[in-house]
Amino acid sequence: MSRTSIYDALKRGDITARKAGRRTLISFADLEAYLDSLPAYQADRVVESTRRKIGS
């Protein structure tokens, strides 16, 4: 995940963070729970949608 997507998830309240001085800390358990809540990647759907776009 990029830094931007992590900060976006923080703004939406999908994950929580703690401040320690200037550092923003996200617990491993919170990040793991957030990643587990995301949909799984399915390669066949990506290939099918790409075929539709290029007209195959």
Phi and psi in degrees as GROMACS dihedral restraints (atoms count N, CA, C in turn):
[ dihedral_restraints ]
;  ai    aj    ak    al  type     phi  dphi    fc
    3     4     5     6     1   -82.1    20    10
    4     5     6     7     1   163.5    20    10
    6     7     8     9     1   -60.0    20    10
    7     8     9    10     1   -41.0    20    10
    9    10    11    12     1   -62.3    20    10
   10    11    12    13     1   -44.5    20    10
   12    13    14    15     1   -67.4    20    10
   13    14    15    16     1   -32.4    20    10
   15    16    17    18     1   -67.1    20    10
   16    17    18    19     1   -44.8    20    10
   18    19    20    21     1   -65.9    20    10
   19    20    21    22     1   -34.9    20    10
   21    22    23    24     1   -62.9    20    10
   22    23    24    25     1   -42.3    20    10
   24    25    26    27     1   -64.2    20    10
   25    26    27    28     1   -36.8    20    10
   27    28    29    30     1   -63.7    20    10
   28    29    30    31     1   -44.3    20    10
   30    31    32    33     1   -62.9    20    10
   31    32    33    34     1   -37.5    20    10
   33    34    35    36     1   -75.2    20    10
   34    35    36    37     1   -14.3    20    10
   36    37    38    39     1    85.8    20    10
   37    38    39    40     1    13.2    20    10
   39    40    41    42     1   -70.7    20    10
   40    41    42    43     1   -31.2    20    10
   42    43    44    45     1  -134.4    20    10
   43    44    45    46     1   158.3    20    10
   45    46    47    48     1  -115.7    20    10
   46    47    48    49     1   155.9    20    10
   48    49    50    51     1  -134.9    20    10
   49    50    51    52     1   161.9    20    10
   51    52    53    54     1  -122.5    20    10
   52    53    54    55     1   149.4    20    10
   54    55    56    57     1  -101.6    20    10
   55    56    57    58     1   135.8    20    10
   57    58    59    60     1  -131.3    20    10
   58    59    60    61     1    93.5    20    10
   60    61    62    63     1    67.5    20    10
   61    62    63    64     1  -124.3    20    10
   63    64    65    66     1   -88.8    20    10
   64    65    66    67     1    -9.0    20    10
   66    67    68    69     1   -86.7    20    10
   67    68    69    70     1   141.7    20    10
   69    70    71    72     1  -103.0    20    10
   70    71    72    73     1   120.0    20    10
   72    73    74    75     1  -111.3    20    10
   73    74    75    76     1   134.5    20    10
   75    76    77    78     1  -119.2    20    10
   76    77    78    79     1   126.9    20    10
   78    79    80    81     1   -69.4    20    10
   79    80    81    82     1   147.8    20    10
   81    82    83    84     1   -58.9    20    10
   82    83    84    85     1   -40.2    20    10
   84    85    86    87     1   -63.2    20    10
   85    86    87    88     1   -41.8    20    10
   87    88    89    90     1   -64.6    20    10
   88    89    90    91     1   -43.7    20    10
   90    91    92    93     1   -66.1    20    10
   91    92    93    94     1   -41.2    20    10
   93    94    95    96     1   -63.7    20    10
   94    95    96    97     1   -42.3    20    10
   96    97    98    99     1   -63.8    20    10
   97    98    99   100     1   -40.8    20    10
   99   100   101   102     1   -63.1    20    10
  100   101   102   103     1   -46.4    20    10
  102   103   104   105     1   -63.5    20    10
  103   104   105   106     1   -37.0    20    10
  105   106   107   108     1   -66.2    20    10
  106   107   108   109     1   -25.4    20    10
  108   109   110   111     1   -81.2    20    10
  109   110   111   112     1   -13.1    20    10
  111   112   113   114     1   -77.1    20    10
  112   113   114   115     1   151.4    20    10
  114   115   116   117     1   -66.5    20    10
  115   116   117   118     1   149.7    20    10
  117   118   119   120     1   -75.6    20    10
  118   119   120   121     1   146.7    20    10
  120   121   122   123     1   -72.9    20    10
  121   122   123   124     1   133.2    20    10
  123   124   125   126     1  -128.0    20    10
  124   125   126   127     1   106.0    20    10
  126   127   128   129     1   -61.2    20    10
  127   128   129   130     1   -36.0    20    10
  129   130   131   132     1   -63.9    20    10
  130   131   132   133     1   -33.1    20    10
  132   133   134   135     1   -68.7    20    10
  133   134   135   136     1   -38.9    20    10
  135   136   137   138     1   -65.9    20    10
  136   137   138   139     1   -44.4    20    10
  138   139   140   141     1   -63.2    20    10
  139   140   141   142     1   -44.1    20    10
  141   142   143   144     1   -63.8    20    10
  142   143   144   145     1   -43.8    20    10
  144   145   146   147     1   -68.5    20    10
  145   146   147   148     1   -31.9    20    10
  147   148   149   150     1   -67.9    20    10
  148   149   150   151     1   -40.0    20    10
  150   151   152   153     1   -61.8    20    10
  151   152   153   154     1   -40.5    20    10
  153   154   155   156     1   -64.0    20    10
  154   155   156   157     1   -38.5    20    10
  156   157   158   159     1   -68.2    20    10
  157   158   159   160     1   -36.3    20    10
  159   160   161   162     1   -94.4    20    10
  160   161   162   163     1    -2.4    20    10
  162   163   164   165     1    82.6    20    10
  163   164   165   166     1    23.5    20    10
